[in-house]
Amino acid sequence: MERNHTMIQFFEWHLPADQNHWNRLKEVAPELKEAGIDAVWIPPVTKASSPDDNGYSVYDVYDLGEFEQKGSTATKYGTKEQLHEAIQACHDHGISVYVDIVMNHKAGADETETFQVIEVDADNRTNEISEPFDIEGWTKFTFNGRNNKYSDFQWNFTHFNGTDYDAKEDRSGIFKILGENKKWNEEVDQEFGNYDYLMYANIDYDHPDVKGEMISWGKWLAETLNCDGYRLDAIKHINYNFIKEFVSEVADEQGEDFYFIGEFWHPDLRTAADFLDHVEHGIDIFDVPLHYKLYEASQKGRDFDLQTVFDDTLVQIHPLDVVTFVDNHDSQPNESLESWIEDWFKELAYALILLRKDGYPCIFYGDFFGISGDNPMDAKKDMLTKLLSVRYHKAYGDQDDYFDHPNTIGWVRHGDPSIEGSGCAVILSNGDEGDKQMFVGKEHAGSTWIDMLEKRDDQVTIDENGYGCFTVNSQSVSVWIKQ
């Protein structure tokens, strides 16, 4: 039987801009593998609008830290050569590499152009609030530093359908570009009337040349890096039909094992599930509804009913199509989607994604290695290493749930015969110290079980019917295993 798979998001928002991150990945690859992590999601590898940018203000998708552009040869994370070395180090240790790709917009244009637009209401992008007028927009991308290597495609205003700045009047807004066949893409999230436009110069996926170029690039990048999959950024803002086509085309070339995970950031379960249906479940998406349930639980304390923690979540209805996570770079403190899970609940939250049978869990760099910047946070590596050890060695087999109390829940993993010593009993409390009678199997009658997390000193003896009375401390989690 295969061992459980676990991913790590290998960055946080406030990493130092020291162009050394690919070297960090190369160095810690053995440690990650030892911890039971066998996949890394790395930040955008493409040249951004400045050397300090995290990569989401994407400038040139063919510059992986190779050309002197935007003030540096390297990206924030390092050079192309260092990137190759990091990926090779991961592969040498049996770790898959998923590359974050940003296809919604472009930033840091080389020149301005004059073209006609209509301004729209930021709260309802279908509502036009001006007559047509000319602006001077940053929409011309010539990539002189690359000099047409890898691709001679140069971008101009016809390849975009919106932008946010008029250099002529030094004024910001949301400006819909006018021209033949110009409109917002329809197959996007319908928040704000139409959420095609997010930021910068918005790529128009109704334009056939754009679609062809981006699919060609997607194939080139996978081939160039020999990576194992893509994390697709901001897909609720990108034409769903293009996402489906892009995934199909790249998968045809890379093979069915090439992995796709999309960021569809929407707390509403039905909206996220409808997206999966639209793309015919060709990609996985992050379980954002579950993240918000965990956030709510961490805010409410004992007033949150733990029996409901998986209600209205993707992992409950599409367990094979989701990546579960606790926090990420957008939810961390002071970021755009701040919804940081409180420290007291963090271990419980990770137990809920790491020790159950459903979902593909992703742990956050900021939790494993700590957060830098003006508001630093300590690493929780010791806690996570213990839970990862349980996941790798124990959390296998059929699962029986004991979600029968608002403050104390548990489940049993019955183990797999092919993984010696596997199986465990997990119990969580968001309130007082508690206990729960759970069935681990008659074959374990008379055996002694101990808390693998070492929170409890007591031992549990399994009765003749295969039941044990397992305990947990207040606002804590314990994982009981056969001694």
Order of alpha helices (4+ residues) and beta strands (2+ residues): beta-alpha-beta-beta-beta-alpha-beta-beta-beta-beta-beta-beta-beta-beta-alpha-beta-alpha-beta-alpha-beta-alpha-alpha-beta-alpha-beta-alpha-alpha-beta-beta-beta-beta-beta-beta-beta-beta
